Amino acid sequence: MRLSILLAALLLANIVHAGERSVTDDTGRTVVVPDKPERIVVMHEPLLGLPLMDLGVLPVGSYGRTDDGKFATTVDFMDTVLDTGLPKPRGIGPFGQIDLEKLRALEPDLIIGTELNLDKVEQLSTVAPVYLQNVSTGKASGFSVEEDLAKVVGREDAFAKRKAAYLNHVAAVRKMLPSDPAGLDYLAVFLTDQLNAVGETSGAVQALEDLGYRRLEPGHGSRPAAQGGSTMLVPLGADAFGRLEPDLLVVMNSYMNDARDETGTRAALDRIMPGWESFLKPAREGRILFLDSAKVMTPTIASAEHALDAIEAWTKR
């Protein structure tokens, strides 16, 4: 009798109703999701929420926002990347503590997390279906997260239109470059209290590689590792950094710092490596590009467009 009840429950759990479909998430789990989810909650707004917003899908809730919609960190990426004036998602509890009552009150029909949220699936699944999306370096690159999520939420057409316009922009900027970037390498560096090589998952990286630049690995095939959650950075020693000679050096100040323009980024690099302008060959030869990390580090087409805008302005200097 108990076996029959268990089998019946399992069969019911796998039934796909009209308006739903069964998908496999990036951890190999089978999840039944709505064809067109309307009330999505995301577990990481910059890496999951922003790609959805770029497709025209506004999450109702976001982990890391307060009750009044304020983002928990210094930068609100909705403002810096999208600048749309859209209403902000509601919070579901502070970092480190999910408030299930607040989550239930939002009545989500889909919860989207990263592969790092696997330990929370059982808890979150009591509220709504949970889909886990890879965001880490080595598992995702450029704005592939946005492309993947477009399939999950039924926005493939929106992604295709955004990408087509973006590729036209890439072609236009490539023509403005002083030389053909094919075969040239780049190194993207993110400044905190130290030098860090940037990983693969960002609009900036997508734009650089679509232009034709190739990544200069900071070590013997080493790849950036996840630090501070899902931020993909790998520390670079000053000595090792000083020996690297990429064809294009891209430098970004931390998005936790308000001074993210060229002047502020130069000053931050001065503090870490005094005299860098004298001995770094890319700096001496004018092969250094400064980007605003708060605009270009999300895995979105919008961030890639911001990077292209900055590269276009750089070519005109």
WOSULGI-V963874 format. One record per helix or strand of 3 or more residues. SS is the DSSP state (H for helix, E for strand). FROM is the first residue (numbers start at 1). TO is the last residue. If there is no record, write none. Layout:
ss/from/to
SS/FROM/TO
SS/FROM/TO
//
This chain:
ss/from/to
H/2/13
E/20/24
E/30/34
E/40/42
H/45/54
H/77/82
H/100/105
E/110/114
H/115/124
E/130/133
H/144/152
H/156/176
E/185/191
E/195/198
H/203/211
E/225/227
E/231/236
H/238/243
E/248/253
H/262/272
H/276/279
H/281/284
E/288/291
H/293/296
H/301/315
//
